[in-house]
C-alpha cells in the first residue's frame, strides 16, 4: 500500500509513486531502492544497481540470403541481424545493392535487445526470370555504427564462383 523509492544520484531523489520515472544525467554507477509496505504494515526493501553508459551501436549482419516465396514464386531477401550494442535497437535501414543497376532502401523494425539476434524477411522481392545482374548485396545503413565493416553481405548470382586470397592477409578493411 506504500511505496518509497530512493534514487541514489548526486543528490538522493525520492518518490512515493508506484512506478516512477527518474533520469540519471551523468555517466556512472548508481542504485535505486524500493521500500514497499503491505496492508499489515510489513515493509520489504530491494536495491538494484544501475549503470549509466555511453550508448554504443554495433549491428552485425549475420546472414543474407534469397528465399523462394511459395505463394508468388518470387525470391525474397532474408536477413539475420545481431545487436552487439549496449542499448536496445528499435529499427534500422537496410540497403540492397542490385549489382550496379539499382539501390533499394527498406526500414526494418527490430525491437532488439543487446546480444539478441532476429531474422527478418524483407518486403523486397525479385522475379528470377526478370533480373540480369551478377550480385546482390545487403548492408545495414547506420551512421553511428562503431564497426561498419560487419554490416554488409553479398550473394553471387552469376554461375561462376571466384576464389581469391586477400592481400594483405590478414586484412583490416572490407574485401
OpenMM code with the backbone's topology and positions (N, CA, C; nanometers):
from openmm import Vec3, app, unit

residues = "UNK UNK UNK UNK UNK UNK UNK UNK UNK UNK UNK UNK UNK UNK UNK UNK UNK UNK UNK UNK UNK UNK UNK UNK UNK UNK UNK UNK UNK UNK UNK UNK UNK UNK UNK UNK UNK UNK UNK UNK UNK UNK UNK UNK UNK UNK UNK UNK UNK UNK UNK UNK UNK UNK UNK UNK UNK UNK UNK UNK UNK UNK UNK UNK UNK UNK UNK UNK UNK UNK UNK UNK UNK UNK UNK UNK UNK UNK UNK UNK UNK UNK UNK UNK UNK UNK UNK UNK UNK UNK UNK UNK UNK UNK UNK UNK UNK UNK UNK UNK UNK UNK UNK UNK UNK UNK UNK UNK UNK UNK UNK UNK UNK UNK UNK UNK UNK UNK UNK UNK UNK UNK UNK UNK UNK UNK UNK UNK UNK UNK UNK UNK UNK UNK UNK UNK UNK UNK UNK UNK UNK UNK UNK UNK UNK UNK UNK UNK UNK UNK UNK UNK UNK UNK UNK UNK UNK UNK UNK UNK UNK UNK UNK UNK UNK UNK UNK UNK UNK UNK UNK UNK UNK UNK UNK".split()
positions = [
    Vec3(0.0810, -0.1204, 0.0000),
    Vec3(0.0000, 0.0000, 0.0000),
    Vec3(0.0855, 0.1272, 0.0000),
    Vec3(0.2103, 0.1174, 0.0445),
    Vec3(0.3028, 0.2312, 0.0447),
    Vec3(0.4276, 0.1953, -0.0339),
    Vec3(0.4752, 0.2915, -0.1118),
    Vec3(0.5978, 0.2731, -0.1898),
    Vec3(0.6862, 0.3938, -0.1677),
    Vec3(0.8119, 0.3685, -0.1366),
    Vec3(0.9094, 0.4761, -0.1246),
    Vec3(1.0307, 0.4372, -0.2088),
    Vec3(1.0547, 0.5166, -0.3119),
    Vec3(1.1694, 0.4962, -0.3993),
    Vec3(1.2774, 0.5951, -0.3623),
    Vec3(1.4031, 0.5502, -0.3660),
    Vec3(1.5185, 0.6383, -0.3486),
    Vec3(1.6117, 0.6131, -0.4663),
    Vec3(1.6457, 0.7205, -0.5350),
    Vec3(1.7385, 0.7141, -0.6471),
    Vec3(1.8679, 0.7796, -0.6015),
    Vec3(1.9719, 0.6986, -0.5870),
    Vec3(2.0980, 0.7457, -0.5320),
    Vec3(2.1827, 0.8083, -0.6423),
    Vec3(2.1507, 0.9345, -0.6708),
    Vec3(2.2220, 1.0160, -0.7675),
    Vec3(2.3135, 1.1082, -0.6871),
    Vec3(2.3638, 1.2145, -0.7469),
    Vec3(2.4471, 1.3098, -0.6733),
    Vec3(2.3713, 1.3632, -0.5518),
    Vec3(2.2427, 1.3876, -0.5713),
    Vec3(2.1513, 1.4224, -0.4628),
    Vec3(2.0446, 1.3138, -0.4636),
    Vec3(2.0122, 1.2577, -0.3482),
    Vec3(1.9142, 1.1492, -0.3422),
    Vec3(1.7761, 1.2033, -0.3772),
    Vec3(1.7142, 1.1432, -0.4788),
    Vec3(1.5783, 1.1805, -0.5193),
    Vec3(1.4836, 1.0730, -0.4672),
    Vec3(1.3628, 1.1134, -0.4291),
    Vec3(1.2653, 1.0171, -0.3774),
    Vec3(1.1325, 1.0322, -0.4501),
    Vec3(1.0527, 0.9256, -0.4420),
    Vec3(0.9190, 0.9268, -0.4992),
    Vec3(0.8331, 0.8280, -0.4220),
    Vec3(0.7036, 0.8582, -0.4132),
    Vec3(0.6094, 0.7662, -0.3493),
    Vec3(0.5118, 0.7074, -0.4519),
    Vec3(0.5413, 0.7263, -0.5793),
    Vec3(0.4577, 0.6673, -0.6841),
    Vec3(0.4838, 0.5172, -0.6933),
    Vec3(0.3877, 0.4453, -0.7487),
    Vec3(0.4049, 0.3009, -0.7666),
    Vec3(0.5151, 0.2724, -0.8685),
    Vec3(0.5138, 0.3449, -0.9770),
    Vec3(0.6110, 0.3226, -1.0841),
    Vec3(0.6634, 0.4565, -1.1354),
    Vec3(0.7581, 0.5163, -1.0645),
    Vec3(0.8075, 0.6480, -1.1047),
    Vec3(0.9076, 0.6392, -1.2203),
    Vec3(0.9358, 0.7535, -1.2799),
    Vec3(1.0383, 0.7660, -1.3824),
    Vec3(1.1448, 0.8600, -1.3285),
    Vec3(1.2710, 0.8175, -1.3413),
    Vec3(1.3817, 0.9019, -1.2977),
    Vec3(1.4916, 0.8919, -1.4024),
    Vec3(1.5553, 1.0037, -1.4333),
    Vec3(1.6635, 1.0059, -1.5323),
    Vec3(1.7934, 1.0467, -1.4648),
    Vec3(1.8933, 0.9573, -1.4747),
    Vec3(2.0284, 0.9909, -1.4298),
    Vec3(2.0940, 1.0664, -1.5452),
    Vec3(2.1519, 1.1819, -1.5155),
    Vec3(2.2018, 1.2682, -1.6226),
    Vec3(2.3516, 1.2545, -1.6476),
    Vec3(2.4232, 1.1808, -1.5628),
    Vec3(2.5670, 1.1640, -1.5812),
    Vec3(2.6019, 1.0165, -1.5902),
    Vec3(2.7125, 0.9878, -1.6580),
    Vec3(2.7607, 0.8510, -1.6662),
    Vec3(2.8074, 0.8054, -1.5296),
    Vec3(2.7944, 0.6752, -1.5020),
    Vec3(2.8445, 0.6226, -1.3751),
    Vec3(2.7591, 0.5093, -1.3223),
    Vec3(2.7956, 0.4635, -1.2016),
    Vec3(2.7247, 0.3561, -1.1341),
    Vec3(2.6372, 0.4160, -1.0241),
    Vec3(2.5109, 0.3758, -1.0246),
    Vec3(2.4128, 0.4285, -0.9297),
    Vec3(2.3325, 0.3122, -0.8738),
    Vec3(2.2364, 0.3432, -0.7888),
    Vec3(2.1431, 0.2410, -0.7416),
    Vec3(2.0071, 0.3057, -0.7170),
    Vec3(1.9069, 0.2198, -0.7222),
    Vec3(1.7705, 0.2615, -0.6893),
    Vec3(1.7196, 0.1656, -0.5829),
    Vec3(1.6502, 0.2196, -0.4854),
    Vec3(1.5996, 0.1388, -0.3748),
    Vec3(1.4489, 0.1564, -0.3654),
    Vec3(1.3792, 0.0459, -0.3502),
    Vec3(1.2344, 0.0487, -0.3292),
    Vec3(1.2039, -0.0144, -0.1947),
    Vec3(1.1301, 0.0588, -0.1119),
    Vec3(1.0768, 0.0035, 0.0124),
    Vec3(0.9254, 0.0033, -0.0021),
    Vec3(0.8673, -0.1161, 0.0020),
    Vec3(0.7212, -0.1309, -0.0112),
    Vec3(0.6662, -0.1850, 0.1201),
    Vec3(0.5489, -0.1344, 0.1580),
    Vec3(0.4832, -0.1768, 0.2812),
    Vec3(0.3463, -0.2336, 0.2460),
    Vec3(0.3147, -0.3525, 0.3009),
    Vec3(0.1851, -0.4143, 0.2711),
    Vec3(0.0777, -0.3649, 0.3683),
    Vec3(-0.0431, -0.4177, 0.3563),
    Vec3(-0.1573, -0.3717, 0.4378),
    Vec3(-0.1397, -0.4049, 0.5856),
    Vec3(-0.0562, -0.5009, 0.6212),
    Vec3(-0.0307, -0.5343, 0.7622),
    Vec3(0.0821, -0.4483, 0.8210),
    Vec3(0.1379, -0.3576, 0.7405),
    Vec3(0.2428, -0.2693, 0.7892),
    Vec3(0.3816, -0.3296, 0.7824),
    Vec3(0.3969, -0.4408, 0.7102),
    Vec3(0.5284, -0.5052, 0.6988),
    Vec3(0.6041, -0.4479, 0.5793),
    Vec3(0.7215, -0.3904, 0.6034),
    Vec3(0.7994, -0.3349, 0.4918),
    Vec3(0.8962, -0.4397, 0.4337),
    Vec3(0.9307, -0.4208, 0.3088),
    Vec3(1.0343, -0.5005, 0.2431),
    Vec3(1.1072, -0.4069, 0.1478),
    Vec3(1.2363, -0.4279, 0.1354),
    Vec3(1.3162, -0.3376, 0.0522),
    Vec3(1.4037, -0.4168, -0.0437),
    Vec3(1.4297, -0.3545, -0.1585),
    Vec3(1.5223, -0.4106, -0.2569),
    Vec3(1.6001, -0.2948, -0.3185),
    Vec3(1.7273, -0.3197, -0.3415),
    Vec3(1.8133, -0.2213, -0.4067),
    Vec3(1.8717, -0.2852, -0.5313),
    Vec3(1.8657, -0.2135, -0.6442),
    Vec3(1.9202, -0.2653, -0.7698),
    Vec3(2.0268, -0.1688, -0.8213),
    Vec3(2.1359, -0.2246, -0.8752),
    Vec3(2.2388, -0.1379, -0.9331),
    Vec3(2.1947, -0.0867, -1.0705),
    Vec3(2.2382, 0.0335, -1.1040),
    Vec3(2.2088, 0.0942, -1.2334),
    Vec3(2.3396, 0.1471, -1.2901),
    Vec3(2.3718, 0.1071, -1.4127),
    Vec3(2.4943, 0.1513, -1.4791),
    Vec3(2.4527, 0.2404, -1.5960),
    Vec3(2.4922, 0.3666, -1.5897),
    Vec3(2.4636, 0.4604, -1.6976),
    Vec3(2.5881, 0.4656, -1.7862),
    Vec3(2.5696, 0.4232, -1.9118),
    Vec3(2.6835, 0.4114, -2.0034),
    Vec3(2.6615, 0.4971, -2.1269),
    Vec3(2.7700, 0.5204, -2.1978),
    Vec3(2.7609, 0.5890, -2.3261),
    Vec3(2.7017, 0.4903, -2.4254),
    Vec3(2.5943, 0.5263, -2.4950),
    Vec3(2.5368, 0.4318, -2.5914),
    Vec3(2.6363, 0.4022, -2.7034),
    Vec3(2.6550, 0.2748, -2.7302),
    Vec3(2.7375, 0.2358, -2.8440),
    Vec3(2.6551, 0.1420, -2.9315),
    Vec3(2.6543, 0.1705, -3.0604),
    Vec3(2.5737, 0.0940, -3.1553),
    Vec3(2.6659, 0.0093, -3.2414),
    Vec3(2.6368, -0.1201, -3.2452),
    Vec3(2.7076, -0.2113, -3.3337),
    Vec3(2.6105, -0.3198, -3.3768),
    Vec3(2.5549, -0.3028, -3.4956),
    Vec3(2.4692, -0.4054, -3.5538),
    Vec3(2.5520, -0.4897, -3.6493),
    Vec3(2.5292, -0.6201, -3.6473),
    Vec3(2.6042, -0.7117, -3.7321),
    Vec3(2.5065, -0.7832, -3.8240),
    Vec3(2.5313, -0.7769, -3.9539),
    Vec3(2.4514, -0.8516, -4.0499),
    Vec3(2.5093, -0.9931, -4.0547),
    Vec3(2.4469, -1.0837, -3.9796),
    Vec3(2.4986, -1.2199, -3.9659),
    Vec3(2.4767, -1.3035, -4.0916),
    Vec3(2.3609, -1.2856, -4.1553),
    Vec3(2.3356, -1.3634, -4.2764),
    Vec3(2.2444, -1.2869, -4.3708),
    Vec3(2.2561, -1.3223, -4.4970),
    Vec3(2.1752, -1.2634, -4.6028),
    Vec3(2.1564, -1.3709, -4.7089),
    Vec3(2.0312, -1.3952, -4.7451),
    Vec3(2.0038, -1.4971, -4.8463),
    Vec3(1.8765, -1.4617, -4.9216),
    Vec3(1.8555, -1.5306, -5.0319),
    Vec3(1.7312, -1.5190, -5.1082),
    Vec3(1.6518, -1.6463, -5.0856),
    Vec3(1.5236, -1.6273, -5.0537),
    Vec3(1.4353, -1.7398, -5.0225),
    Vec3(1.3197, -1.7380, -5.1213),
    Vec3(1.2849, -1.8545, -5.1718),
    Vec3(1.1742, -1.8648, -5.2659),
    Vec3(1.0421, -1.8510, -5.1908),
    Vec3(0.9592, -1.7550, -5.2331),
    Vec3(0.8265, -1.7365, -5.1751),
    Vec3(0.7321, -1.8341, -5.2444),
    Vec3(0.6799, -1.9344, -5.1724),
    Vec3(0.5959, -2.0358, -5.2375),
    Vec3(0.4643, -1.9807, -5.2935),
    Vec3(0.4181, -1.8681, -5.2417),
    Vec3(0.2919, -1.8106, -5.2881),
    Vec3(0.3094, -1.7388, -5.4216),
    Vec3(0.4135, -1.6537, -5.4301),
    Vec3(0.4323, -1.5718, -5.5504),
    Vec3(0.5341, -1.6300, -5.6473),
    Vec3(0.6197, -1.7212, -5.6007),
    Vec3(0.7255, -1.7747, -5.6848),
    Vec3(0.8438, -1.6801, -5.6983),
    Vec3(0.8385, -1.5672, -5.6299),
    Vec3(0.9474, -1.4695, -5.6364),
    Vec3(1.0503, -1.4989, -5.5267),
    Vec3(1.1661, -1.4380, -5.5425),
    Vec3(1.2710, -1.4501, -5.4419),
    Vec3(1.2606, -1.3329, -5.3454),
    Vec3(1.2622, -1.3637, -5.2151),
    Vec3(1.2563, -1.2600, -5.1120),
    Vec3(1.3879, -1.2600, -5.0362),
    Vec3(1.4303, -1.1410, -4.9983),
    Vec3(1.5545, -1.1263, -4.9228),
    Vec3(1.5293, -1.1563, -4.7757),
    Vec3(1.6143, -1.2416, -4.7188),
    Vec3(1.6069, -1.2779, -4.5773),
    Vec3(1.7379, -1.2368, -4.5109),
    Vec3(1.7275, -1.1713, -4.3949),
    Vec3(1.8460, -1.1246, -4.3230),
    Vec3(1.8389, -1.1689, -4.1772),
    Vec3(1.9553, -1.1808, -4.1153),
    Vec3(1.9651, -1.2027, -3.9708),
    Vec3(2.0581, -1.0955, -3.9160),
    Vec3(2.0089, -1.0221, -3.8151),
    Vec3(2.0847, -0.9120, -3.7550),
    Vec3(2.1097, -0.9440, -3.6080),
    Vec3(2.2345, -0.9237, -3.5642),
    Vec3(2.2721, -0.9372, -3.4242),
    Vec3(2.2946, -0.7977, -3.3670),
    Vec3(2.2349, -0.7719, -3.2506),
    Vec3(2.2559, -0.6441, -3.1822),
    Vec3(2.3743, -0.6600, -3.0871),
    Vec3(2.4898, -0.6129, -3.1302),
    Vec3(2.6111, -0.6171, -3.0490),
    Vec3(2.6306, -0.4851, -2.9743),
    Vec3(2.5240, -0.4058, -2.9658),
    Vec3(2.5262, -0.2754, -2.8992),
    Vec3(2.5065, -0.2937, -2.7488),
    Vec3(2.5172, -0.1833, -2.6758),
    Vec3(2.4858, -0.1887, -2.5330),
    Vec3(2.3498, -0.1252, -2.5033),
    Vec3(2.2710, -0.0984, -2.6073),
    Vec3(2.1373, -0.0422, -2.5928),
    Vec3(2.0412, -0.1189, -2.6851),
    Vec3(1.9116, -0.1171, -2.6551),
    Vec3(1.8147, -0.1779, -2.7478),
    Vec3(1.8071, -0.0977, -2.8774),
    Vec3(1.7803, -0.1671, -2.9867),
    Vec3(1.7658, -0.1046, -3.1177),
    Vec3(1.6241, -0.1318, -3.1669),
    Vec3(1.5514, -0.0244, -3.2012),
    Vec3(1.4111, -0.0411, -3.2419),
    Vec3(1.3962, -0.0623, -3.3923),
    Vec3(1.4842, -0.0022, -3.4721),
    Vec3(1.4742, -0.0182, -3.6172),
    Vec3(1.6070, 0.0192, -3.6812),
    Vec3(1.6231, -0.0214, -3.8054),
    Vec3(1.7404, 0.0160, -3.8829),
    Vec3(1.7035, 0.0166, -4.0297),
    Vec3(1.7886, 0.0757, -4.1096),
    Vec3(1.7664, 0.0778, -4.2541),
    Vec3(1.8577, -0.0251, -4.3201),
    Vec3(1.7995, -0.1032, -4.4104),
    Vec3(1.8749, -0.1984, -4.4909),
    Vec3(1.8795, -0.1443, -4.6332),
    Vec3(1.9994, -0.1449, -4.6914),
    Vec3(2.0179, -0.1003, -4.8293),
    Vec3(2.0549, -0.2234, -4.9116),
    Vec3(1.9800, -0.2463, -5.0194),
    Vec3(2.0092, -0.3554, -5.1121),
    Vec3(2.0705, -0.2972, -5.2382),
    Vec3(2.1847, -0.3510, -5.2781),
    Vec3(2.2539, -0.3091, -5.3995),
    Vec3(2.2376, -0.4195, -5.5035),
    Vec3(2.1675, -0.3900, -5.6120),
    Vec3(2.1456, -0.4859, -5.7192),
    Vec3(2.2519, -0.4610, -5.8245),
    Vec3(2.3676, -0.5276, -5.8089),
    Vec3(2.4864, -0.5015, -5.8909),
    Vec3(2.5079, -0.3514, -5.8964),
    Vec3(2.5312, -0.2980, -6.0142),
    Vec3(2.5459, -0.1533, -6.0277),
    Vec3(2.4230, -0.0926, -6.0943),
    Vec3(2.3096, -0.1651, -6.0897),
    Vec3(2.1901, -0.1238, -6.1627),
    Vec3(2.0872, -0.0487, -6.0775),
    Vec3(2.0762, -0.0827, -5.9498),
    Vec3(1.9729, -0.0195, -5.8668),
    Vec3(2.0084, -0.0320, -5.7191),
    Vec3(1.9491, 0.0565, -5.6387),
    Vec3(1.9639, 0.0549, -5.4936),
    Vec3(1.8243, 0.0620, -5.4335),
    Vec3(1.7972, -0.0243, -5.3355),
    Vec3(1.6665, -0.0285, -5.2694),
    Vec3(1.6898, -0.0092, -5.1199),
    Vec3(1.6148, 0.0833, -5.0580),
    Vec3(1.6230, 0.1072, -4.9135),
    Vec3(1.4966, 0.0549, -4.8471),
    Vec3(1.5147, -0.0094, -4.7320),
    Vec3(1.3989, -0.0581, -4.6570),
    Vec3(1.4253, -0.0432, -4.5079),
    Vec3(1.3297, 0.0157, -4.4365),
    Vec3(1.3393, 0.0272, -4.2914),
    Vec3(1.2837, -0.1001, -4.2292),
    Vec3(1.3617, -0.1579, -4.1370),
    Vec3(1.3241, -0.2830, -4.0721),
    Vec3(1.3025, -0.2565, -3.9236),
    Vec3(1.1848, -0.2943, -3.8727),
    Vec3(1.1543, -0.2824, -3.7302),
    Vec3(1.2164, -0.4017, -3.6593),
    Vec3(1.2959, -0.3761, -3.5554),
    Vec3(1.3708, -0.4825, -3.4894),
    Vec3(1.3243, -0.5120, -3.3470),
    Vec3(1.3106, -0.4074, -3.2624),
    Vec3(1.2845, -0.4254, -3.1196),
    Vec3(1.3806, -0.5286, -3.0614),
    Vec3(1.5091, -0.4996, -3.0750),
    Vec3(1.6148, -0.5950, -3.0471),
    Vec3(1.6995, -0.5499, -2.9288),
    Vec3(1.7024, -0.6312, -2.8229),
    Vec3(1.7828, -0.6015, -2.7050),
    Vec3(1.9290, -0.6373, -2.7299),
    Vec3(2.0208, -0.5842, -2.6490),
    Vec3(2.1619, -0.6194, -2.6658),
    Vec3(2.1847, -0.7702, -2.6603),
    Vec3(2.2772, -0.8183, -2.7423),
    Vec3(2.3164, -0.9598, -2.7521),
    Vec3(2.2048, -1.0506, -2.8025),
    Vec3(2.1040, -0.9950, -2.8667),
    Vec3(1.9996, -1.0760, -2.9285),
    Vec3(2.0089, -1.0624, -3.0790),
    Vec3(1.9582, -1.1627, -3.1481),
    Vec3(1.9536, -1.1546, -3.2940),
    Vec3(1.8113, -1.1843, -3.3392),
    Vec3(1.7824, -1.1411, -3.4619),
    Vec3(1.6499, -1.1620, -3.5187),
    Vec3(1.6650, -1.1849, -3.6683),
    Vec3(1.5823, -1.2734, -3.7208),
    Vec3(1.5773, -1.2959, -3.8653),
    Vec3(1.4520, -1.2296, -3.9187),
    Vec3(1.4667, -1.1605, -4.0307),
    Vec3(1.3554, -1.0878, -4.0922),
    Vec3(1.3512, -1.1163, -4.2414),
    Vec3(1.2305, -1.1234, -4.2940),
    Vec3(1.2090, -1.1317, -4.4376),
    Vec3(1.1780, -0.9896, -4.4840),
    Vec3(1.2550, -0.9403, -4.5787),
    Vec3(1.2317, -0.8060, -4.6298),
    Vec3(1.1132, -0.8072, -4.7248),
    Vec3(1.0516, -0.6925, -4.7445),
    Vec3(0.9367, -0.6849, -4.8357),
    Vec3(0.9824, -0.6868, -4.9812),
    Vec3(1.1082, -0.6566, -5.0054),
    Vec3(1.1649, -0.6554, -5.1398),
    Vec3(1.1617, -0.7964, -5.1996),
    Vec3(1.1191, -0.8077, -5.3263),
    Vec3(1.1197, -0.9379, -5.3920),
    Vec3(1.1677, -0.9236, -5.5363),
    Vec3(1.2199, -1.0339, -5.5899),
    Vec3(1.2719, -1.0399, -5.7264),
    Vec3(1.2044, -1.1543, -5.7997),
    Vec3(1.1736, -1.1327, -5.9248),
    Vec3(1.1285, -1.2412, -6.0097),
    Vec3(1.2528, -1.3016, -6.0737),
    Vec3(1.2787, -1.4308, -6.0542),
    Vec3(1.4028, -1.4910, -6.1032),
    Vec3(1.4254, -1.4727, -6.2532),
    Vec3(1.3199, -1.4632, -6.3305),
    Vec3(1.3361, -1.4517, -6.4752),
    Vec3(1.3544, -1.3076, -6.5223),
    Vec3(1.3442, -1.2102, -6.4311),
    Vec3(1.3452, -1.0704, -6.4727),
    Vec3(1.4691, -0.9925, -6.4309),
    Vec3(1.5688, -1.0569, -6.3745),
    Vec3(1.6866, -0.9797, -6.3380),
    Vec3(1.8079, -1.0292, -6.4154),
    Vec3(1.8957, -0.9358, -6.4437),
    Vec3(2.0165, -0.9706, -6.5171),
    Vec3(2.1363, -0.9012, -6.4529),
    Vec3(2.1624, -0.9342, -6.3292),
    Vec3(2.2789, -0.8802, -6.2616),
    Vec3(2.3533, -0.9940, -6.1932),
    Vec3(2.4788, -0.9676, -6.1583),
    Vec3(2.5673, -1.0721, -6.1111),
    Vec3(2.5726, -1.0878, -5.9599),
    Vec3(2.5384, -0.9820, -5.8875),
    Vec3(2.5447, -0.9927, -5.7418),
    Vec3(2.4370, -0.9064, -5.6782),
    Vec3(2.4063, -0.9408, -5.5547),
    Vec3(2.3096, -0.8675, -5.4735),
    Vec3(2.3724, -0.8535, -5.3353),
    Vec3(2.3791, -0.7305, -5.2855),
    Vec3(2.4383, -0.7055, -5.1537),
    Vec3(2.3352, -0.6396, -5.0628),
    Vec3(2.3414, -0.6740, -4.9355),
    Vec3(2.2597, -0.6094, -4.8326),
    Vec3(2.3540, -0.5451, -4.7327),
    Vec3(2.3176, -0.4251, -4.6880),
    Vec3(2.4018, -0.3534, -4.5929),
    Vec3(2.3143, -0.2819, -4.4912),
    Vec3(2.3545, -0.2893, -4.3648),
    Vec3(2.2896, -0.2114, -4.2600),
    Vec3(2.3411, -0.0688, -4.2732),
    Vec3(2.2499, 0.0271, -4.2838),
    Vec3(2.2884, 0.1668, -4.3000),
    Vec3(2.2692, 0.2387, -4.1672),
    Vec3(2.3791, 0.2578, -4.0940),
    Vec3(2.3738, 0.3253, -3.9650),
    Vec3(2.4968, 0.4132, -3.9503),
    Vec3(2.4782, 0.5440, -3.9454),
    Vec3(2.5897, 0.6375, -3.9330),
    Vec3(2.6639, 0.6220, -3.8006),
    Vec3(2.5948, 0.5762, -3.6975),
    Vec3(2.6541, 0.5708, -3.5644),
    Vec3(2.7136, 0.4345, -3.5308),
    Vec3(2.7139, 0.3409, -3.6246),
    Vec3(2.7645, 0.2067, -3.6002),
    Vec3(2.9153, 0.2105, -3.5765),
    Vec3(2.9600, 0.1487, -3.4673),
    Vec3(3.1013, 0.1516, -3.4305),
    Vec3(3.1878, 0.0663, -3.5224),
    Vec3(3.1327, -0.0418, -3.5769),
    Vec3(3.2097, -0.1308, -3.6635),
    Vec3(3.1321, -0.1560, -3.7926),
    Vec3(3.1365, -0.0624, -3.8860),
    Vec3(3.0585, -0.0784, -4.0092),
    Vec3(3.1112, -0.1890, -4.1009),
    Vec3(3.2298, -0.2432, -4.0724),
    Vec3(3.2838, -0.3475, -4.1593),
    Vec3(3.2119, -0.4818, -4.1455),
    Vec3(3.1233, -0.4971, -4.0457),
    Vec3(3.0478, -0.6219, -4.0326),
    Vec3(2.8994, -0.6031, -4.0691),
    Vec3(2.8715, -0.4989, -4.1475),
    Vec3(2.7334, -0.4628, -4.1811),
    Vec3(2.6902, -0.5064, -4.3203),
    Vec3(2.7766, -0.5737, -4.3969),
    Vec3(2.7446, -0.5995, -4.5365),
    Vec3(2.7670, -0.7466, -4.5717),
    Vec3(2.6740, -0.8010, -4.6505),
    Vec3(2.6846, -0.9375, -4.7040),
    Vec3(2.6407, -0.9336, -4.8497),
    Vec3(2.7036, -1.0166, -4.9314),
    Vec3(2.6708, -1.0210, -5.0738),
    Vec3(2.6430, -1.1638, -5.1180),
    Vec3(2.5618, -1.1736, -5.2216),
    Vec3(2.5300, -1.3015, -5.2831),
    Vec3(2.5744, -1.2951, -5.4283),
    Vec3(2.6515, -1.3937, -5.4705),
    Vec3(2.6962, -1.4037, -5.6092),
    Vec3(2.5838, -1.4715, -5.6888),
    Vec3(2.5295, -1.4026, -5.7871),
    Vec3(2.4187, -1.4565, -5.8664),
    Vec3(2.4636, -1.5084, -6.0028),
    Vec3(2.5915, -1.4979, -6.0324),
    Vec3(2.6406, -1.5497, -6.1600),
    Vec3(2.6731, -1.6982, -6.1431),
    Vec3(2.6938, -1.7653, -6.2532),
    Vec3(2.7222, -1.9080, -6.2490),
    Vec3(2.8651, -1.9370, -6.2052),
    Vec3(2.9536, -1.8421, -6.2221),
    Vec3(3.0935, -1.8650, -6.1898),
    Vec3(3.1226, -1.8223, -6.0461),
    Vec3(3.1983, -1.9034, -5.9754),
    Vec3(3.2433, -1.8682, -5.8418),
    Vec3(3.3867, -1.8193, -5.8519),
    Vec3(3.4215, -1.7233, -5.7710),
    Vec3(3.5554, -1.6667, -5.7719),
    Vec3(3.6157, -1.6825, -5.6333),
    Vec3(3.7344, -1.7376, -5.6264),
    Vec3(3.8061, -1.7509, -5.5008),
    Vec3(3.9380, -1.6778, -5.5139),
    Vec3(3.9715, -1.5997, -5.4129),
    Vec3(4.0984, -1.5291, -5.4160),
    Vec3(4.1452, -1.5063, -5.2741),
    Vec3(4.2750, -1.4873, -5.2587),
    Vec3(4.3331, -1.4579, -5.1279),
    Vec3(4.3457, -1.3072, -5.1148),
    Vec3(4.2940, -1.2500, -5.0090),
    Vec3(4.3065, -1.1053, -4.9922),
    Vec3(4.4508, -1.0681, -4.9638),
    Vec3(4.4887, -0.9526, -5.0081),
    Vec3(4.6217, -0.9006, -4.9777),
    Vec3(4.6062, -0.7596, -4.9227),
    Vec3(4.6613, -0.7252, -4.8115),
    Vec3(4.7421, -0.8124, -4.7257),
    Vec3(4.6536, -0.9102, -4.6500),
    Vec3(4.7128, -1.0188, -4.6086),
    Vec3(4.6393, -1.1211, -4.5369),
    Vec3(4.7051, -1.1394, -4.4003),
    Vec3(4.6442, -1.1117, -4.2891),
    Vec3(4.5034, -1.0708, -4.2784),
    Vec3(4.4856, -0.9245, -4.3145),
    Vec3(4.3604, -0.8907, -4.3457),
    Vec3(4.3277, -0.7546, -4.3825),
    Vec3(4.2381, -0.6940, -4.2748),
    Vec3(4.2423, -0.5647, -4.2602),
    Vec3(4.1535, -0.4979, -4.1640),
    Vec3(4.0426, -0.4236, -4.2348),
    Vec3(4.0485, -0.4201, -4.3661),
    Vec3(3.9465, -0.3467, -4.4416),
    Vec3(3.8443, -0.4417, -4.5007),
    Vec3(3.7518, -0.3867, -4.5772),
    Vec3(3.6495, -0.4650, -4.6429),
    Vec3(3.7044, -0.5200, -4.7731),
    Vec3(3.6826, -0.6487, -4.7971),
    Vec3(3.7282, -0.7123, -4.9197),
    Vec3(3.6077, -0.7360, -5.0082),
] * unit.nanometer
topology = app.Topology()
chain = topology.addChain("A")
for resn in residues:
    res = topology.addResidue(resn, chain)
    for name in ("N", "CA", "C"):
        topology.addAtom(name, app.Element.getBySymbol(name[0]), res)
